[in-house]
Amino acid sequence: MNQDFNQTKVISQAMELFWNKGYEATTIEDILKVTELNMNKFNEAFGSKEQLYLVCFNYYSF
């Protein structure tokens, strides 16, 4: 995966959204706005909101 963005920053921004709004209330549009990723880059990097959440969970769990 070609990463021309700071994945740690994106994880931190997404986790803050999940924390503040909750998983269900956080939309992909919210994530794209906060992280400044476009949909193609989001899909390439994470694939889905659920996958991003799991990446965040794993990042902060270990």
C-alpha positions as CSV (number, residue, x, y, z in Angstrom):
1,M,0.0,0.0,0.0
2,N,1.4,3.4,-1.0
3,Q,1.0,5.7,1.9
4,D,1.3,9.4,1.1
5,F,-0.4,10.4,4.3
6,N,0.5,10.0,8.0
7,Q,-1.3,6.9,9.1
8,T,-0.7,7.6,12.8
9,K,-2.3,11.0,12.4
10,V,-5.3,9.5,10.6
11,I,-5.7,6.8,13.3
12,S,-5.6,9.5,16.0
13,Q,-8.1,11.7,14.2
14,A,-10.5,8.8,13.6
15,M,-10.2,7.5,17.2
16,E,-11.1,11.0,18.4
17,L,-14.2,10.9,16.2
18,F,-15.2,7.4,17.4
19,W,-14.6,8.5,21.0
20,N,-16.6,11.7,20.8
21,K,-19.5,10.6,18.5
22,G,-19.5,6.9,19.0
23,Y,-18.9,4.3,16.3
24,E,-22.5,4.2,15.0
25,A,-22.8,8.0,14.8
26,T,-19.5,8.5,13.1
27,T,-19.9,8.5,9.3
28,I,-17.4,7.9,6.6
29,E,-18.1,11.5,5.5
30,D,-17.0,12.6,9.1
31,I,-13.9,10.6,8.8
32,L,-13.0,11.9,5.3
33,K,-13.6,15.5,6.4
34,V,-11.4,15.3,9.6
35,T,-8.6,13.2,8.0
36,E,-8.7,15.0,4.6
37,L,-8.5,11.7,2.8
38,N,-10.5,11.2,-0.3
39,M,-12.7,8.2,-0.7
40,N,-10.3,6.4,-3.0
41,K,-7.4,6.8,-0.5
42,F,-9.6,5.8,2.4
43,N,-10.7,2.6,0.6
44,E,-7.2,1.8,-0.4
45,A,-5.8,2.3,3.1
46,F,-8.6,0.9,5.3
47,G,-11.4,-0.5,3.1
48,S,-14.3,0.3,5.5
49,K,-15.2,2.1,8.6
50,E,-15.2,-1.2,10.5
51,Q,-11.6,-1.9,9.3
52,L,-10.5,1.6,10.3
53,Y,-12.1,1.1,13.7
54,L,-10.2,-2.2,14.1
55,V,-7.0,-0.6,13.2
56,C,-7.6,2.1,15.8
57,F,-8.5,-0.4,18.4
58,N,-5.4,-2.4,17.7
59,Y,-3.2,0.6,17.7
60,Y,-4.5,1.8,21.1
61,S,-4.7,-1.7,22.6
62,F,-1.1,-2.8,22.2
